[in-house]
Amino acid sequence: MDIKSNIDSIKAKLPENVTLIAVSKTKPISMLLDAYNAGQRHFGENYVQELVEKHELLPSDINWHFIGHLQSNKVKYIAPFVYLIHGVDSFSLLKEINKQALKNNRTINCLLQIYIAKEESKFGLDAQEVENLLITKEFSELTHINIVGLMGMATNTEDEAILHKEFESLNTLFKYLKANIGNKPNLNLQEISMGMSSDYEIAIKHGSTMIRVGSSIFGVRNYNQ
Ligand SMILES: *Cc1c(COP(=O)(O)O)cnc(C)c1O
């Protein structure tokens, strides 16, 4: 397993405006260091405790992305250092992130997770819910968060027609929100986080600016997480 050549071959396929996030959940520090030494600076983790531990052990110029499902009572552990929280799917979570950001005297960048897949189990807001959230007065009062874009996960399928349709639906919503709500002090839509190892090339065709890639860099994970 040559992590550097995996990263290089993915990067060679990416347009300049697309950020590669190396998803390192369950992988040992030595592998993350291999990626770091290959120039990788954006890493994604799904579990709070694992993220905190890895952050403490690795160089300080890494941008840490939290890409899992975040529970409100754990925000405080990552608030001091997290670079971007991808999976925000409720106002109450956003409120807690704002509170912890304030305590740490910083602004925390977030993506709102949008439900685009057919599967029942996926988290996220739908188009109406996200619009409703962004136009409330309560939202404008959250001065220590910055919503920089949207995140979505497509259905786990090899049917490319479904993938195209789901990624395009996120792109359409992104453009709609940009045109109809526009920017606010805490809303600056720039990023669409979509695409994983199996589907990132399709996601890029539909405007992805951040791909979250794990197994194509680090190899398959030992257990299903
Ligand atoms: C694990 C995970 C990924 C990476 O998945 P791969 O198929 O290994 O590339 C991307 N996004 C999220 C939200 C994940 O949980």
The ligand as a MOL file (V3000), in Angstrom:
LIG
                    3D

  0  0  0     0  0            999 V3000
M  V30 BEGIN CTAB
M  V30 COUNTS 15 15 0 0 0
M  V30 BEGIN ATOM
M  V30 1 C -16.0550 6.9710 5.7010 0
M  V30 2 C -16.5940 8.1800 5.0350 0
M  V30 3 C -16.0660 8.6290 3.8170 0
M  V30 4 C -14.9690 7.8970 3.0550 0
M  V30 5 O -15.4400 6.7110 2.5250 0
M  V30 6 P -14.5460 5.8500 1.4620 0
M  V30 7 O -15.5680 5.0430 0.7590 0
M  V30 8 O -13.6140 5.0240 2.2890 0
M  V30 9 O -13.8420 6.8130 0.5890 0
M  V30 10 C -16.5780 9.7980 3.2810 0
M  V30 11 N -17.5550 10.4850 3.8800 0
M  V30 12 C -18.1010 10.0790 5.0490 0
M  V30 13 C -19.1840 10.8840 5.6660 0
M  V30 14 C -17.6500 8.9110 5.6550 0
M  V30 15 O -18.2110 8.5140 6.8060 0
M  V30 END ATOM
M  V30 BEGIN BOND
M  V30 1 1 1 2
M  V30 2 1 2 3
M  V30 3 2 2 14
M  V30 4 1 3 4
M  V30 5 2 3 10
M  V30 6 1 4 5
M  V30 7 1 5 6
M  V30 8 2 6 7
M  V30 9 1 6 8
M  V30 10 1 6 9
M  V30 11 1 10 11
M  V30 12 2 11 12
M  V30 13 1 12 13
M  V30 14 1 12 14
M  V30 15 1 14 15
M  V30 END BOND
M  V30 END CTAB
M  END
